[in-house]
Amino acid sequence: MLLVLARHGNTFGPEDTPVWVGASQDLPLTDRGLDQSRAIGDALRRTGRTPGRILAGPLKRTRIGAELAGKACSFSGEIEIDDRLREINYGAWGGKSDAEISGQWGEAAITDWRERSIAPPGAGWTPSPETLRVNARAVFDTITKDRSDRRIVLVMTSNGILRYFRALLACQDTPIKNAGMKTGHMSAARITADSRTLLAWNTAPEEFITRLRS
C-alpha cells in the first residue's frame, strides 16, 4: 500500500506575525492555504493515484484541507475525521510568537522541538508524548491492515502529529531528528507485509510528483 501524509496549508498571511498554532488555535486556512490543499490533491492526481481513504484531524485547517485535496484528486468517499489526529495543545506556547517564547523559554527550547522533536518540560503541552505515540500507532495500525499493492491512504494532519508518524515509519519509538513538515508539504511511504520504505518526506507537491514518478 501507499501511505501519503500531508500537512495542512498556511494559516497566516504575508502581513501576519506567525504564532504557535496548536489544538486550542482553530484557525482557518488563508487563500494560500486553500491553494496548497488543492495542490496536494492535484499532485496525487498527476501521479495517477486516487486514495481509497482520506483521514483528517478535526480542526478546520486539516478538515477543510482534506476536503479540498480530495476534490482535486477525484476522491469519491467520505473524509474520516479522527480526533487522534488533532494537533498538540502547545499549552503556554500556544498563540505566542517565536520571539515571545524565546524570551521566556530560551532559543534552545524551540530548537529542541523543531530539530529533535523534544517537547519543552513544564510548558503544559498535551497530550503526553506517550499518548501521542499510542494514538499515532493506533491510526497507523488501522490504516495499514490492508497492505495490498493498489491501496492508497491519505492522512491530513498537523506538524506535531506528523513527527510521530515519521518515527513509526523508521520503526522507532524515540523521536526522529528533523521530522517536521512544512505547511502544504507531503510525504509518502510504501508499506508491505514486512517492510516500510520511505519514498518522500517533507516535499512540496511538485517534488512529490517527481519522487513518486521516479
Stockholm file with secondary structure:
# STOCKHOLM 1.0

chainA/1-214         MLLVLARHGNTFGPEDTPVWVGASQDLPLTDRGLDQSRAIGDALRRTGRTPGRILAGPLKRTRIGAELAGKACSFSGEIEIDDRLREINYGAWGGKSDAEISGQWGEAAITDWRERSIAPPGAGWTPSPETLRVNARAVFDTITKDRSDRRIVLVMTSNGILRYFRALLACQDTPIKNAGMKTGHMSAARITADSRTLLAWNTAPEEFITRLRS
#=GR chainA/1-214 SS CEEEEEECCCSSCTTSCCCCCCTTCCCCCCHHHHHHHHHHHHHHHHTTCCCSEEEECSSHHHHHHHHHHHHHTTCCSCCEECGGGCCCBCGGGTTCCHHHHHHHHCHHHHHHHHHHCCCCTTSCCBSCHHHHHHHHHHHHHHHTSCCCTTCEEEEEECHHHHHHHHHHHTTCSSCCTTCCCCTTCEEEEEECSSCEEEEEEEECHHHHHHHHHC
#=GC SS_cons         CEEEEEECCCSSCTTSCCCCCCTTCCCCCCHHHHHHHHHHHHHHHHTTCCCSEEEECSSHHHHHHHHHHHHHTTCCSCCEECGGGCCCBCGGGTTCCHHHHHHHHCHHHHHHHHHHCCCCTTSCCBSCHHHHHHHHHHHHHHHTSCCCTTCEEEEEECHHHHHHHHHHHTTCSSCCTTCCCCTTCEEEEEECSSCEEEEEEEECHHHHHHHHHC
//
